[in-house]
Amino acid sequence: MAIGTFWKSLSPKWLAILIQAFSLIAIFFEGYDQGVMGGVNASPDYWGIVDIGTGNIADGVTQTTKQGGIVSIYYLGAIVGAFVGGWIADRVGRINGLFLSAIFALVGGALQAATQNISFILVARVVTGLGTGALTSITPVYIAEVSSAGHRGAFLGYVFIANYLGISVAYWLNFGLSFIDNGNSEIRWRFLLAFQCIPALMLLGGVKLLPDSPRYLASVGRYEEAKEVLVHVRGNDGPEVKKEFLEICAIAEGSKAASPVEFAKIIAGRADSAPHLGRRAWLCIWLQIMASWTGITAVTAYSPVLLTQAGYGSIKQGGLAGGLNTIGIIGTILSAQIVDRLGRRRCLIWGAFGLFIVNLVAASLYEGARHNPSITSQVAPATVTMLFLFNLIYAATWGTVAFLIPTEIFPSAMRAQGNGFGITGWAIGVGWTVLVNPIMFQHLESRTYFLFAGLNLIWMPIVFFFYPETSDRSLESIDAMFSTRSPLHSAMEKAYRDAGNGDVLGQRRLSVVNQNVIEKEIDTVSRPSDENSSTHVEKM
């Protein structure tokens, strides 16, 4: 049996598990890479190798700008990787795109582990960023395209557990390795960087077992394969699945892949292959930038610094830092339960309000300890509680939704490349904050949290007025919301209602009962076998 057809031998339930497993591995890599530099930056031997310190633990890091630059240049590679990887995935398929991305991830991880000087690690970080950007761009799109409208958010939420799992593994590995030679060992940071090669190798070894997205297959005219995959992942060939397939084909008919320079036209607002692509792109970019400026990068990458300010010793710092990110797993599980029920907008707005409260309380506690050092040990538990609450709230809301919306609002023919705008916002936001975090904490110290609190208040009205609700709506129907010239949410909802609640078939004068005509028009497939029709599994 060929590797590419292995999925056909699986039941729908086991196929769903396989898709989730390799999606988890891809997102695990991104999460691990996001958290690994916290441990690497804490290694004195690393400071000396890359010339950001003397290598003496007593001297600490003396070149904080260089330190931030090494961390943030990775995100420059991620921006390029998101667009290039997305463009490739829109042409050769989601699975082939993931395979190529894993090659860059593997090479970049190996190069980082072999670092000899600052120039060496800068190049290695860019290569890794290329792979991570592509993986993070393609994986959520693949998940969105194989999921049903009512379960899309939950499916992505469960997969994004791997993001926090990756961050947590990075912290716990660093915690264990910090006991070797009192944390001064070379193996501490080289092993941390080498470990990321394991998920990359797993992807290379198994991602080809998965079927490609039915929406990608339809977008390149492979309708028969698209229907076969869709029926298999849904586990039945009922009326809803037939309607979904017809919507996919209706949108795919006449569509064409975007050019390599389409992203430039979109940013400039001059692309005309679909309505208001520029607006969609900027919504994605700013959503991720806002997510980064909630304060999450400070908690993720600089939690040891924050815990030092709270008065904890090095061993407790390591354990609590790992716990901070482990709590994110619980938040992501919570997100999977609420993101489809409450909707994307409510999760973002109430999430920002919760993060405002937590940032404000944490900043006030830190400030009180600054003015009265004698109470530091008394307020430390409350301060750490706020940091735990921050990660829980963020993971349950912004941590999932910010990656979900960009996969939903672009047309199928350019969805992977379109999601690159979301990853670009993520890379800009995280790279920007990671670069300035050391400087902010050096000069403002814990007062930085007052800044984050204020920003979260600003994000609430921005989401309320400008961001669409995509929950429980098919990917094909979401296009209707962007038929209006107004950028306001209220206008988008009106446009959706005016289009028959996003009725793709009705707008294109198609109907489910007229299936024979549709199949003739798109030169599509014969009806599925009785064996597939009788199979049933819970919707993905």
C-alpha positions as CSV (number, residue, x, y, z in Angstrom):
1,M,0.0,0.0,0.0
2,A,1.4,3.4,-1.0
3,I,2.1,5.9,1.8
4,G,-0.2,8.5,0.1
5,T,-3.2,6.2,0.3
6,F,-2.6,4.7,3.7
7,W,-5.4,6.9,5.2
8,K,-8.0,5.1,3.1
9,S,-7.4,2.0,5.1
10,L,-8.3,3.8,8.4
11,S,-11.8,4.3,9.8
12,P,-12.9,7.9,10.0
13,K,-12.3,7.9,13.8
14,W,-8.7,6.7,13.4
15,L,-8.1,9.1,10.5
16,A,-9.3,12.0,12.7
17,I,-6.8,10.8,15.4
18,L,-4.0,10.6,12.9
19,I,-4.7,14.1,11.6
20,Q,-4.8,15.5,15.1
21,A,-1.6,13.7,16.0
22,F,0.6,15.2,13.3
23,S,-1.1,18.6,13.6
24,L,-0.1,18.4,17.3
25,I,3.5,17.6,16.4
26,A,3.7,20.6,14.0
27,I,2.3,23.0,16.6
28,F,4.4,21.4,19.4
29,F,7.5,22.4,17.3
30,E,6.3,26.0,17.2
31,G,5.6,26.1,20.9
32,Y,8.9,24.5,21.9
33,D,10.8,27.0,19.7
34,Q,8.9,29.8,21.3
35,G,9.8,28.7,24.8
36,V,13.3,27.3,24.3
37,M,15.2,30.6,24.3
38,G,14.1,31.3,27.9
39,G,16.3,28.4,29.1
40,V,19.1,29.1,26.5
41,N,19.3,32.7,27.6
42,A,19.7,31.6,31.2
43,S,22.9,29.6,30.4
44,P,26.2,31.3,31.2
45,D,28.2,29.2,28.8
46,Y,25.9,30.3,26.0
47,W,26.5,34.0,26.9
48,G,30.2,33.6,26.3
49,I,29.8,31.6,23.0
50,V,27.6,34.2,21.4
51,D,29.3,37.2,23.0
52,I,26.4,38.6,25.0
53,G,28.2,38.2,28.3
54,T,31.5,37.1,29.8
55,G,30.2,33.6,30.6
56,N,30.5,34.4,34.3
57,I,27.1,33.9,36.1
58,A,27.9,36.8,38.4
59,D,28.3,39.2,35.5
60,G,25.0,38.2,33.8
61,V,24.1,39.3,30.3
62,T,25.9,42.5,29.4
63,Q,24.5,42.9,25.9
64,T,20.7,42.9,26.2
65,T,20.1,44.3,22.8
66,K,22.2,41.5,21.2
67,Q,20.3,39.0,23.3
68,G,16.9,40.4,22.1
69,G,18.2,40.5,18.5
70,I,19.1,36.8,18.5
71,V,15.7,35.9,19.8
72,S,13.7,38.2,17.5
73,I,15.6,37.5,14.2
74,Y,13.9,34.1,14.3
75,Y,10.6,35.9,13.7
76,L,12.0,37.6,10.6
77,G,12.5,34.2,9.1
78,A,9.0,33.2,10.3
79,I,7.5,36.1,8.3
80,V,9.2,34.9,5.1
81,G,8.5,31.3,5.8
82,A,4.8,32.0,6.4
83,F,4.3,33.6,3.0
84,V,6.6,31.3,1.0
85,G,5.2,28.2,2.8
86,G,1.7,29.4,2.3
87,W,2.3,30.1,-1.4
88,I,3.8,26.6,-1.9
89,A,1.0,24.9,0.1
90,D,-1.6,26.6,-2.2
91,R,0.1,25.0,-5.2
92,V,1.5,21.7,-4.2
93,G,-0.9,21.0,-1.3
94,R,-1.0,21.3,2.5
95,I,0.7,17.9,3.1
96,N,3.6,18.6,0.7
97,G,3.9,22.1,2.2
98,L,4.2,20.6,5.7
99,F,6.8,18.1,4.6
100,L,9.0,20.8,3.0
101,S,8.6,23.0,6.1
102,A,9.7,20.2,8.4
103,I,13.0,20.0,6.4
104,F,13.8,23.6,7.2
105,A,12.8,23.1,10.8
106,L,15.1,20.1,11.1
107,V,18.1,21.8,9.5
108,G,17.6,25.0,11.5
109,G,17.4,23.1,14.8
110,A,20.6,21.1,14.1
111,L,22.4,24.3,13.1
112,Q,21.3,26.1,16.3
113,A,22.6,23.2,18.4
114,A,26.0,23.4,16.7
115,T,26.3,27.2,17.3
116,Q,29.9,28.4,17.3
117,N,29.5,32.2,17.5
118,I,26.8,34.9,17.2
119,S,26.8,35.0,13.3
120,F,26.3,31.2,13.3
121,I,23.3,31.3,15.5
122,L,21.8,34.3,13.7
123,V,21.8,32.3,10.4
124,A,20.5,29.2,12.2
125,R,17.7,31.1,13.8
126,V,16.5,32.5,10.5
127,V,16.5,29.0,8.9
128,T,14.5,27.7,11.8
129,G,12.2,30.6,11.5
130,L,11.5,29.8,7.9
131,G,10.4,26.3,8.9
132,T,8.4,27.4,11.9
133,G,6.6,30.2,9.9
134,A,5.6,27.7,7.2
135,L,4.5,25.1,9.7
136,T,2.5,27.6,11.7
137,S,0.9,29.0,8.5
138,I,-0.1,25.7,6.9
139,T,-1.1,23.6,9.9
140,P,-4.1,25.8,11.2
141,V,-5.3,26.1,7.6
142,Y,-5.2,22.3,7.2
143,I,-7.1,21.9,10.4
144,A,-9.8,24.5,9.4
145,E,-10.3,22.9,6.0
146,V,-10.9,19.3,7.3
147,S,-13.1,20.4,10.2
148,S,-16.8,21.0,10.1
149,A,-18.2,24.5,10.7
150,G,-19.6,23.7,14.1
151,H,-16.4,22.0,15.4
152,R,-13.7,24.1,13.7
153,G,-12.7,26.1,16.8
154,A,-12.7,23.2,19.1
155,F,-10.6,21.1,16.8
156,L,-8.0,23.9,16.5
157,G,-8.2,24.5,20.3
158,Y,-7.3,20.9,21.0
159,V,-4.5,20.9,18.6
160,F,-3.1,24.1,20.1
161,I,-2.7,22.3,23.4
162,A,0.6,21.3,21.7
163,N,1.7,24.9,21.7
164,Y,1.7,25.2,25.4
165,L,2.9,21.6,25.7
166,G,6.0,22.6,23.6
167,I,6.6,25.7,25.8
168,S,6.2,23.6,28.9
169,V,8.6,20.9,27.8
170,A,11.2,23.5,27.0
171,Y,10.9,25.0,30.5
172,W,10.9,21.6,32.3
173,L,13.9,20.4,30.3
174,N,15.8,23.6,31.2
175,F,14.8,23.1,34.8
176,G,16.3,19.6,34.8
177,L,19.4,20.6,32.9
178,S,20.0,23.6,35.2
179,F,21.2,21.1,37.9
180,I,24.1,19.9,35.7
181,D,27.2,21.7,36.8
182,N,25.0,24.3,38.5
183,G,23.6,25.4,35.2
184,N,27.0,26.3,33.7
185,S,27.3,23.2,31.5
186,E,27.5,23.5,27.7
187,I,25.0,20.6,27.3
188,R,22.4,22.7,29.0
189,W,21.7,25.0,26.1
190,R,22.9,22.7,23.2
191,F,20.6,19.9,24.2
192,L,17.7,22.3,24.5
193,L,18.3,23.5,21.0
194,A,18.9,20.0,19.6
195,F,15.7,18.6,21.1
196,Q,13.6,20.5,18.6
197,C,14.9,18.2,15.8
198,I,12.8,15.3,17.3
199,P,9.3,16.7,16.3
200,A,10.8,17.8,12.9
201,L,11.9,14.2,12.3
202,M,8.5,12.8,13.3
203,L,6.8,15.1,10.8
204,L,9.1,14.1,8.0
205,G,8.5,10.4,8.8
206,G,4.7,10.5,9.0
207,V,3.0,13.6,7.6
208,K,2.7,11.9,4.1
209,L,0.3,9.4,5.6
210,L,-2.4,12.1,5.8
211,P,-4.8,13.0,3.0
212,D,-4.7,16.4,1.6
213,S,-7.4,19.0,2.3
214,P,-10.6,18.5,0.4
215,R,-10.7,22.3,-0.2
216,Y,-7.2,22.4,-1.6
217,L,-8.0,19.4,-3.9
218,A,-11.2,21.1,-5.2
219,S,-9.3,24.3,-5.7
220,V,-7.0,22.6,-8.2
221,G,-9.8,20.7,-9.9
222,R,-9.4,17.3,-8.2
223,Y,-13.1,17.0,-7.3
224,E,-13.3,13.3,-7.1
225,E,-10.4,13.1,-4.6
226,A,-11.9,16.1,-2.7
227,K,-15.3,14.3,-2.3
228,E,-13.6,11.0,-1.2
229,V,-11.6,12.8,1.5
230,L,-14.5,14.9,2.7
231,V,-16.8,11.8,3.0
232,H,-14.1,9.9,4.8
233,V,-13.3,12.6,7.4
234,R,-17.0,13.3,8.0
235,G,-17.8,9.6,8.3
236,N,-21.0,9.9,6.3
237,D,-22.5,11.1,3.0
238,G,-25.6,12.7,4.4
239,P,-27.3,15.9,3.2
240,E,-25.1,18.3,5.2
241,V,-21.9,16.7,3.8
242,K,-23.3,16.8,0.3
243,K,-24.2,20.5,0.7
244,E,-20.7,21.2,2.1
245,F,-19.1,19.5,-0.9
246,L,-21.3,21.4,-3.3
247,E,-20.3,24.7,-1.6
248,I,-16.7,23.8,-1.8
249,C,-17.0,23.0,-5.6
250,A,-19.0,26.2,-6.2
251,I,-16.3,28.3,-4.7
252,A,-13.5,26.4,-6.3
253,E,-15.0,26.6,-9.8
254,G,-13.3,29.3,-11.7
255,S,-10.8,30.1,-8.9
256,K,-7.1,30.4,-9.5
257,A,-4.1,30.3,-7.3
258,A,-2.6,33.7,-6.2
259,S,0.6,34.9,-7.7
260,P,3.8,35.0,-5.7
261,V,3.5,38.8,-5.4
262,E,-0.2,38.7,-4.6
263,F,0.6,39.5,-0.9
264,A,2.1,42.9,-1.9
265,K,-1.1,43.8,-3.9
266,I,-3.2,42.7,-0.9
267,I,-1.3,44.8,1.6
268,A,-1.7,47.8,-0.8
269,G,-5.4,47.1,-1.2
270,R,-5.1,46.5,-4.9
271,A,-5.9,42.8,-5.1
272,D,-9.2,42.1,-6.9
273,S,-9.4,38.3,-6.9
274,A,-11.9,38.4,-4.0
275,P,-13.6,41.3,-2.2
276,H,-11.6,43.4,0.2
277,L,-8.6,41.1,0.6
278,G,-6.5,44.0,2.0
279,R,-9.0,44.5,4.8
280,R,-8.8,40.8,5.7
281,A,-5.0,40.9,5.7
282,W,-4.8,43.8,8.1
283,L,-7.4,42.3,10.4
284,C,-5.2,39.2,10.6
285,I,-1.9,41.2,11.1
286,W,-3.3,43.5,13.8
287,L,-5.1,40.7,15.6
288,Q,-1.8,38.9,16.2
289,I,0.1,42.1,17.1
290,M,-2.6,42.8,19.7
291,A,-2.3,39.3,21.0
292,S,1.5,39.7,21.5
293,W,1.0,43.0,23.3
294,T,-1.4,41.6,25.8
295,G,1.7,40.8,27.8
296,I,2.0,37.1,26.8
297,T,5.6,37.3,25.5
298,A,6.7,38.8,28.8
299,V,5.2,36.0,30.8
300,T,6.4,33.3,28.4
301,A,10.0,34.3,27.7
302,Y,10.8,36.4,30.8
303,S,9.1,34.6,33.6
304,P,12.4,33.8,35.4
305,V,13.0,37.6,35.5
306,L,9.5,38.2,36.8
307,L,9.8,35.5,39.5
308,T,13.2,37.0,40.6
309,Q,11.4,40.3,41.1
310,A,8.8,38.5,43.1
311,G,11.5,37.3,45.4
312,Y,11.9,33.6,44.5
313,G,15.2,31.7,44.3
314,S,16.6,30.0,41.2
315,I,15.2,26.5,41.9
316,K,11.7,27.8,42.7
317,Q,11.9,30.1,39.6
318,G,12.5,27.1,37.3
319,G,9.7,25.1,38.7
320,L,7.2,27.9,38.7
321,A,8.2,29.0,35.2
322,G,7.5,25.5,34.0
323,G,4.2,25.5,35.9
324,L,3.2,28.9,34.3
325,N,3.3,27.4,30.9
326,T,1.8,24.1,31.9
327,I,-1.3,25.9,33.1
328,G,-1.7,27.1,29.5
329,I,-2.5,23.5,28.5
330,I,-5.6,23.7,30.8
331,G,-6.5,27.1,29.3
332,T,-6.3,25.7,25.8
333,I,-8.6,22.7,26.7
334,L,-11.0,25.3,28.1
335,S,-10.8,27.2,24.8
336,A,-11.8,24.1,22.9
337,Q,-15.0,24.0,24.9
338,I,-16.0,27.7,24.6
339,V,-14.6,29.1,21.3
340,D,-17.5,27.6,19.2
341,R,-20.2,28.1,21.9
342,L,-19.4,31.7,22.8
343,G,-18.0,32.8,19.4
344,R,-14.7,34.3,18.4
345,R,-15.6,37.9,19.3
346,R,-16.8,37.3,22.9
347,C,-13.7,35.2,23.6
348,L,-11.5,38.1,22.5
349,I,-13.4,40.9,24.2
350,W,-13.8,39.1,27.6
351,G,-10.3,37.7,27.3
352,A,-8.9,41.2,27.0
353,F,-10.9,42.4,29.9
354,G,-9.7,39.5,32.1
355,L,-6.1,40.2,31.0
356,F,-6.5,43.9,31.9
357,I,-7.6,43.0,35.4
358,V,-4.7,40.5,35.9
359,N,-2.1,42.9,34.5
360,L,-3.3,45.7,36.7
361,V,-3.3,43.6,39.9
362,A,0.1,42.1,39.2
363,A,1.6,45.5,38.4
364,S,0.1,47.0,41.6
365,L,1.5,44.1,43.7
366,Y,5.0,44.5,42.2
367,E,4.8,48.2,42.7
368,G,3.9,47.8,46.3
369,A,6.9,45.5,46.8
370,R,9.2,48.0,45.1
371,H,8.2,50.8,47.6
372,N,8.2,48.5,50.6
373,P,10.7,45.6,50.1
374,S,9.8,44.1,53.5
375,I,6.5,42.8,52.1
376,T,8.0,41.1,49.0
377,S,7.7,37.6,50.5
378,Q,4.1,38.3,51.6
379,V,2.9,39.5,48.2
380,A,4.9,37.0,46.2
381,P,2.2,34.2,46.2
382,A,-0.5,36.7,45.1
383,T,1.8,38.0,42.3
384,V,2.5,34.5,41.0
385,T,-1.2,33.7,41.2
386,M,-1.8,36.6,38.8
387,L,0.8,35.3,36.4
388,F,-0.9,31.8,36.4
389,L,-4.3,33.5,35.9
390,F,-2.8,35.5,33.0
391,N,-1.7,32.3,31.2
392,L,-4.9,30.6,31.8
393,I,-7.1,33.4,30.5
394,Y,-4.8,34.1,27.5
395,A,-4.7,30.4,26.5
396,A,-8.5,30.1,26.8
397,T,-9.2,33.1,24.6
398,W,-6.5,35.0,22.5
399,G,-4.1,32.1,22.3
400,T,-6.4,30.1,20.1
401,V,-8.7,32.7,18.5
402,A,-5.8,34.8,17.1
403,F,-4.6,31.8,15.1
404,L,-8.1,30.7,14.2
405,I,-9.6,33.7,12.5
406,P,-6.9,34.1,9.9
407,T,-7.6,30.6,8.7
408,E,-11.2,31.3,8.2
409,I,-11.6,34.6,6.3
410,F,-9.6,34.0,3.1
411,P,-10.8,32.1,0.0
412,S,-9.7,28.5,-0.5
413,A,-7.5,29.3,-3.5
414,M,-5.2,31.4,-1.3
415,R,-6.1,30.4,2.3
416,A,-2.6,29.1,3.2
417,Q,-0.9,32.2,1.7
418,G,-3.6,34.4,3.3
419,N,-2.9,32.9,6.7
420,G,0.6,34.1,6.2
421,F,-0.7,37.6,7.1
422,G,-1.7,36.2,10.5
423,I,1.7,34.6,11.0
424,T,3.3,37.9,9.9
425,G,1.4,39.7,12.6
426,W,2.4,37.0,15.1
427,A,6.1,37.3,14.0
428,I,6.0,41.1,14.1
429,G,4.2,41.2,17.4
430,V,6.3,38.5,19.2
431,G,9.6,39.6,17.6
432,W,8.9,43.2,18.5
433,T,7.9,42.5,22.1
434,V,10.8,40.0,22.6
435,L,13.2,42.6,21.3
436,V,12.0,45.4,23.6
437,N,11.0,43.3,26.7
438,P,14.6,43.2,28.1
439,I,14.8,47.0,27.6
440,M,11.4,47.7,29.2
441,F,12.1,45.4,32.2
442,Q,15.5,46.9,32.6
443,H,14.2,50.5,32.8
444,L,10.5,50.2,33.8
445,E,10.9,46.9,35.7
446,S,7.5,45.5,36.8
447,R,5.7,48.8,35.8
448,T,5.7,47.4,32.3
449,Y,2.5,45.6,33.4
450,F,0.7,48.9,33.7
451,L,1.4,49.4,30.0
452,F,0.1,45.9,29.2
453,A,-3.1,46.6,31.2
454,G,-3.8,49.8,29.3
455,L,-3.3,48.1,26.0
456,N,-5.8,45.3,26.8
457,L,-8.4,48.0,27.4
458,I,-7.7,49.4,24.0
459,W,-8.1,46.0,22.2
460,M,-11.6,45.5,23.5
461,P,-13.4,48.3,21.4
462,I,-11.2,47.5,18.4
463,V,-12.4,43.9,18.4
464,F,-16.0,45.0,19.1
465,F,-16.2,47.4,16.1
466,F,-14.0,45.7,13.4
467,Y,-13.8,42.0,13.8
468,P,-16.2,39.5,12.2
469,E,-17.9,36.6,13.9
470,T,-16.9,33.3,12.0
471,S,-18.2,30.8,14.5
472,D,-20.5,28.1,13.2
473,R,-20.3,29.4,9.6
474,S,-18.8,27.5,6.7
475,L,-15.5,28.7,5.3
476,E,-17.3,29.3,1.9
477,S,-20.1,31.4,3.4
478,I,-17.7,33.8,5.3
479,D,-16.8,35.5,2.0
480,A,-20.3,37.2,2.1
481,M,-19.3,39.3,5.1
482,F,-16.6,41.0,3.1
483,S,-18.9,42.1,0.2
484,T,-19.6,45.4,2.0
485,R,-17.3,48.4,1.7
486,S,-17.7,49.2,5.4
487,P,-15.1,47.7,7.8
488,L,-17.6,47.7,10.7
489,H,-18.8,44.4,12.2
490,S,-22.4,45.6,12.1
491,A,-22.1,46.2,8.3
492,M,-20.5,42.8,7.8
493,E,-23.3,41.0,9.6
494,K,-25.9,42.9,7.5
495,A,-24.1,41.8,4.3
496,Y,-24.1,38.2,5.6
497,R,-27.9,38.3,6.2
498,D,-28.5,40.0,2.8
499,A,-26.7,37.1,1.2
500,G,-29.2,34.6,2.6
501,N,-27.0,34.1,5.7
502,G,-24.0,33.3,3.5
503,D,-26.0,30.9,1.2
504,V,-23.2,30.1,-1.3
505,L,-25.4,27.8,-3.4
506,G,-28.3,30.3,-3.5
507,Q,-26.0,33.2,-4.4
508,R,-24.6,31.2,-7.3
509,R,-28.1,29.9,-8.3
510,L,-27.2,26.4,-7.2
511,S,-29.2,24.0,-5.0
512,V,-28.5,20.7,-3.4
513,V,-31.4,19.0,-5.2
514,N,-30.0,20.1,-8.5
515,Q,-26.9,18.0,-7.9
516,N,-26.8,16.3,-11.3
517,V,-26.6,19.7,-13.0
518,I,-23.8,20.8,-10.6
519,E,-21.9,17.7,-11.2
520,K,-22.2,18.1,-14.9
521,E,-21.1,21.8,-14.7
522,I,-17.9,21.0,-12.6
523,D,-17.3,17.7,-14.3
524,T,-17.1,16.0,-10.9
525,V,-17.5,12.7,-9.3
526,S,-19.7,9.7,-9.2
527,R,-21.6,9.0,-6.0
528,P,-19.7,7.5,-3.0
529,S,-19.8,3.8,-2.3
530,D,-22.4,2.3,0.0
531,E,-19.5,1.3,2.3
532,N,-18.6,5.0,2.9
533,S,-22.2,6.0,3.1
534,S,-22.9,3.6,6.0
535,T,-19.9,4.8,8.1
536,H,-20.6,7.2,10.8
537,V,-18.3,9.0,13.2
538,E,-18.5,12.1,15.3
539,K,-17.9,15.3,13.2
540,M,-14.4,16.7,13.2
